Every structure is written in C-alpha cells, then in structure tokens.
C-alpha cells in the first residue's frame, strides 16, 4: 500500500510540476489513444490542481479532444469508407450507421456519461454515423461532467467501485441528473 501511495504522490507531483498545460494534454490525448487511462489522469489532475480546477481542466480537455476526434472520423468516413469497403460490406455498415443516427439525445448523453464507456469508440461511431455536431457537442458537454466527477472523486479500482454501495448510489444519481438535464436541453434546443 505504501508503494502505491508513493507512486501516486510521484505522479501527482510530476503533473503539478508540468503545470495546467501538461494536465490538459494528458486528458486531450486520451481522446485519440484509447490505451491511455482517462480515470487515472482525471484523478491525478484532481490531486494536483484540486477538485474544481482538476475537473474543469479535464472537462475542457476531454470535450475538445472528443470533438476533434469526432470531426476527424466524420471527415474520414465521408472520404474513405466508399473507397476501402466492398459494396456489400458498405451496405451493412450504412444500415448500422442509419440505426445509430437515430439514437436519441438522452440515450447518447447516457452512453457518454457512463464511466466505463470508451470515449474513443463513441467519437468514432458518432463521426462515422454523421451524428449532428450540435447533438454530439451537447451530449459530451452534459455527459462528461458526471463521468469526470466520478473519476475525480471516486477514483477507485473497478472492483471497489462496483461493490461499494456509496459509489453505486453516486454514479446512479449522476446518471439520473445527466439524463434529466439532457431531456430539458433536448426540448429547448431540439436535438432529436
């Protein structure tokens, strides 16, 4: 246990010494490289810069990274899918895309808000499915808040998180709040 605490202290000091830009870049790069552990980086940002600054920094970085990743895959899918896929495969892909395009705004917010949903995969699918920019942006703006609060304040191991009743209640409440906010925003901004 002491070795883990020493390692966390080392990483926190390393991020603190690198400054806000370094903490931002770690979260930003995670949107493009799925092997990077978002939960660990958010927890380290919170440890290094405090709760409010760490969460806000992480939120801006992940929203910007996800949006750029989404734009990249949206551009790529429009120009590359038709060239590399056979006609039969392209028809199957386009049927799946059509189904995903119909995902409701509230359900997209829930997918984004779940702490264990890989952001990279959501960015790819939304980009390829040509989900509207407004719908995608609003979903990450709302959904990422609860996910980052989860990782920032409840950064425990997967097993601990799933067995600790307090964690389960906090995550459930955060998902409920994200869902309710998405319903309100959806009605006012007409995103479905």
Phi, psi and omega in degrees: 000322180294324178296320179295315179299320178297317179296315179297317178298318178299312181296319179297315178296322179298316179291317179301317180293328179286338177088180183300322181298320179294316177298321178296312184296324178300313181291317181302313182294332180298333179293339181255334183242098186295345180284344180284138185274099181304314182303320180293316181295320178295315179299320179292321176298319178295318178295322185281321189243000182094166186298306186292309181294318180299316179291314181298315178300314180296321181295312180298315183295315182288324178296315179295315179298317179295319182294318178295319177298316177301313180299319180299311182288331175295313178296315182298317183293326181289330185257338190249327185303316182294334182276324188262341182261144175291164183300319181293315179294320179299322178297318179295316180297317181293328174295317178295320178298315179302320179294317182290329178299335182272004179299135181289157179301315181298320179291324177294320177299317179297318179299316180293324185284339181296128186299335185254010176283127179288115183301321182302317180294318178298318179300315181297308184296316179295322178293313180293321181283357180055043172299140185302149181299317181299314181298315180295312181299311180298323180294320179284326178300318182278310186292324183292334181300308183293324179296318181289324175297319177302308183292328182287317186257339183237045183279080179246176177291160181302317182293316178299316182297323183277345181252346180274116184299324179298318178296316180299318179294315180299312180297317179298316179295319179296320178294320178297316179297315180299319179295316180295316178297320180295325177295316180296313181295320180300320180290321185281328186254350180057070184259350180273000000 
